[in-house]
């Protein structure tokens, strides 16, 4: 989000500096969007009819406005805005595009300095009054700062490029580059043809060597060209059409190609596979995590002879699955062996992660090591009622909500207002800011997935119609239909009513019951278990996971989450990790961390561990 905001600033800044063109600060140099060097002389820069060699061009007045021509220079800023949107969505290609645009600005500003500021230094030497010297110094310093700022932005984007994890599809990248190349080549060819055809409309008359020497400048918006770079200019309508319309058409094509590259539904790597996986899931069944397989960042293996797929992520030499198979034929016993063969052919070690008891049983023939990694809490919305002493907290929360005017709304992201979306983001960002560790992904959702049309929202509003808490729910597919929903994101505003989450989940049960749903999952609680087991009956690996759970507790609260779910008296089911060899578990642990926190570096991991230990010591004290 910060990188996207930085890109937006550099896209909008020149527009602001242009609209408020009376500014005199260091960044007023960026107020060049709608200024055309031809406007000050009406296009006449040499003696009319002169066929001599290019003359010196006395173009110094950039103050006159020619909006219809000068605002062509705003089109590159539109490209930056599109790139900012892509960065916000985690698109790596968009970040690379923003870096390229900033570096082009650096090159352009450096060229302007080289062409124009020699004269500025001469003016500084000749300045007789203090005010004149200050004015010249400001111009010179503004040009230098104007060149350094986009360079700094490019370096920041490069330094934190790991924040953009979603790669672009190779075919989309090739199409983008090909489109730019064809557009540039076509523009340059038309420029040569147009200038030579209407050569009598330019002053001085442009020779073929002069046209070819300045040909790359035809791709730039004309108002960005310093007068010192102009060896000929248009003076007739036909010549001006060639001068202005060709760069306009080029940048319009660039904008269209950028939209397809960044915004297109098939722009990201694996998008066609994701669409195929979505069709399989919609036509068949999956476990309660199956809908998470459709989120960006996953790769897919599709069975050759049956309708089923497995989602996975490759980290190092491990292919870690997200749950078990899904699709109409997900129960086929040959799927696991086929996936193992697929991984071994590529030199990967398969790890079946967060699979339920049914998938664990289907994997038993492998004879691999099994490790309990989480517990899933499930309810039957048709029979669950908030009765009994152990569910007193749910009843209390519901009664308190009625007294305080707190209401629940079952909706979708597309249906809520812009104000409501901003409130939801505020709640989530405040929650993330309180955590020692970065927000996790893989089997843990975030607000990035709320825009998914299949995801449902249940929001709590106070008596003033302000959102004070929200939960998101992903669909659970059974036999080609949505049979229920699983809890994903759960956030509350600081100072919200005590028990607001109990109230929301109680309302969710009522909603699913009314909709005829038969499945409701409160999702898994990683590294937590509700049943007590003596240490002597547990392996050293399981005891090690307990230590890790205790370390993560201050930051993420996995154990607290499991305790919270017990209030609803759900049915707990274990989730398993099935891997070839227990000796690989330390390396698998590193791969899992990289699945949950993709941008985590070795240095970041060391800092994270130290921060977690400090948090634990602080809470203990």
Buried (B, 14 or more C-beta within 10 A) or exposed (E): EEBBEBBBBBBBBBBBBBEEBEBEEBBBBBBBBBBBBBBBBEBEBBEEEEEEEBBEBEBEEBEBBBEEBBBBBBBBBBBBBBBBBBBBBBBBBBBBBBBEBBBBBBEBBBBBBEBBBEEBEEBBEEBEEEEEBEBBEBBBEBBBBBBEBBBEBBEBBEEBBEBBBBBBBEEBBEBBEEBBEEBBEBBBEBBBEBBBEBBEBBBBBBBEEBBEEBBEBBBBBBBBBBBBBBBBBBBBEEBBBBBBBBBBBBBBBBBEBBBBBBBBEEBBBBBEBBEBBBEBBBBBBBBBBBBBBBBBBBBBBBBEEBBBBBBBBBBEEBBBBBBBBBBBBBBBEEBBEBBBEBBEEEEBBBBBBBBBEEBBEBBEEBEBBBBBBBBBBBBBBEEBEBEEEEBEBBBBBBEBBEEEEBBBBBBBBEEBEEEBBEBBEEBBBEBBEEBBBBBBBBBBBBBBBBEBEBBBBBBBBBEEEEBBBBBBBBBBBBEEEBBBBBBBBBBBBEEBBEBBBBBBBBBBBBBBBEEEBBBBBBBBBBBBBEEEEEEEEBEEBBEBBBEBBBBBBBBBBBBEBBEBBEBBBBEBBBBBBBBBEBEBBEBBBBBBBBBBBBEBEEEBBEEBEEBBEEBBEEEEE
